[in-house]
Structures are given as C-alpha cells and as structure tokens.
C-alpha cells in the first residue's frame, strides 16, 4: 500500500469519526471540549486534530475581481486566455504525446527571473483546470525560498512541503489542504530551511512526486517552481516534471535570460511559453501562448 493510500485511509477514518460526533444530538456544544475529547479518545496513530480543522482552506470566491479565473469569470478575457493555455497543457498531459514523456501530468511553472508572473500563472492555471468536469488539480508551492502561492490567495496555513520532507509531519495528507473549490487541493511550501535543495533532491521527494503522477488517473499536479536562473532548487524540479510552462513578461524578460533559462530545462520535457502582460490584452494581464515539445522559439506576429 502506498504512502498516499495509507494517509488517505487514516484521513477518511478521522473524518468519519468527526461526522459521527457531529450527528449526535447536542445543544450549545463546547468546541474546545469536543476537540479535546476527539484527540484523546483514540489509541491508534492518526492525523493530528488540527488537520481536521484546518484542512479546508476557504478561498475568496470573488477572485475574479483580482483577475483570477473563477466560475463567474470563465467567459471573461482572463478566463478565455487560460482556457486556451489549459487545453494545451491537458492535451500534452493526457493525449498521444503523454506516452513520450515522463510524468506528463506533472507541470512546473517557472520564469527566467523573479517577478515575471509565474505564481499568478500557476494559480490561474490551477483554478482553470479545477473547472474541468473530469479532472482534479493539486497546486504545490515548490518555491521554498520565496513562497507566494498562499499569500497570493490570501490564506494562512500551519505546515507545508518542507515540514513533510523534514519528517516533522508523518503523512503528505497533513500538508495537502482541501479548498472550497471542490477539485482543487493545495500544498504550501512550508518553512524556509538551509537544506531545501537537499530536501527537494531527496528520495522521499522523488517517491512523492511519482505517487502524485500515478495515484490518480485524472490528477494534474502544478508546481509553482523557483525562477530558472541562479536557483539550485529549480534544476531538481526539471527532472521531476514532464512539462515546463515558462512565463515571459513582455517588455521585461531579456532574450539572453530566456535562452539561458531554457538551457536549464530537461531537454526531454515538453515546454510551453506564456507571454504575461501582453500588449494585446486588457486589464494589464494579457496572455499569449506557444507550446512545443523538444524545441523552443515562439513565433510572434
């Protein structure tokens, strides 16, 4: 039985126990007493009670006001642009090309340098895929040096990826947060650590990513990765993912930087390019997209 399967079984058992407790007739329940009784009444190891309380992240569903993709904004410009990007990514992940790739449903989103829109792109891509009828998406903040996913979404958390890799939490389910968007799960980066490169390069990380890639046939995993230039952690991610989405900020990303960044990618992975803040778009967030496999050099009008 895999690590994830064991974790999910324990999580399901804990949730069932909580549901049974909620069904008992009570009035004016003391929440503190209920939590204490639940955490102390079992003799078997289980996911900490804090996981049961905090595993559901309540995202602001009015994200469209900040130019994020939501069910309300699917027909907007930003919704249509990410729908086109999403379709390319999904076709590569599950179409004929997937047979030629390793972990085709694992997508790393990065850029040559910081502040070129990679987190904005990763979050929007995840939100767009979460609208699919037959797909689920896991968004992982792998930029452990400068994490920004949770800050972008405006939510807080206790533990993340680094705590799991360091062994401070025992199961990946303890850092895999459900959200009020049914098909979206999130793993935060966790705390900063001086051995972050070694943790991402560990056998534990490799096994975890491989389980992500194979455990669910409908699952897409998106890693918001560090920038490609000058960051050791990014080189590790290029060997774990089957696709790379490289974000280019129009008018800012230098061609030399982009060329050097692409050279850091695994030559066997599929590569896509998102042009952020394109002059063709409105609201300051226009997107162009070019997707290829084994080559680069996006054509422009």
Secondary structure as GFF3:
##gff-version 3
##sequence-region A 1 301
A	DSSP	alpha_helix	3	23	.	.	.	ID=ss1
A	DSSP	alpha_helix	31	40	.	.	.	ID=ss2
A	DSSP	alpha_helix	49	54	.	.	.	ID=ss3
A	DSSP	beta_strand	56	57	.	.	.	ID=ss4
A	DSSP	three_ten_helix	63	66	.	.	.	ID=ss5
A	DSSP	alpha_helix	77	94	.	.	.	ID=ss6
A	DSSP	three_ten_helix	96	100	.	.	.	ID=ss7
A	DSSP	beta_strand	106	111	.	.	.	ID=ss8
A	DSSP	alpha_helix	118	129	.	.	.	ID=ss9
A	DSSP	beta_strand	136	141	.	.	.	ID=ss10
A	DSSP	alpha_helix	149	153	.	.	.	ID=ss11
A	DSSP	alpha_helix	161	165	.	.	.	ID=ss12
A	DSSP	three_ten_helix	172	175	.	.	.	ID=ss13
A	DSSP	beta_strand	176	179	.	.	.	ID=ss14
A	DSSP	beta_strand	184	187	.	.	.	ID=ss15
A	DSSP	alpha_helix	196	200	.	.	.	ID=ss16
A	DSSP	alpha_helix	203	215	.	.	.	ID=ss17
A	DSSP	beta_strand	219	224	.	.	.	ID=ss18
A	DSSP	alpha_helix	232	237	.	.	.	ID=ss19
A	DSSP	beta_strand	243	249	.	.	.	ID=ss20
A	DSSP	alpha_helix	255	263	.	.	.	ID=ss21
A	DSSP	beta_strand	270	276	.	.	.	ID=ss22
A	DSSP	beta_strand	287	293	.	.	.	ID=ss23
###
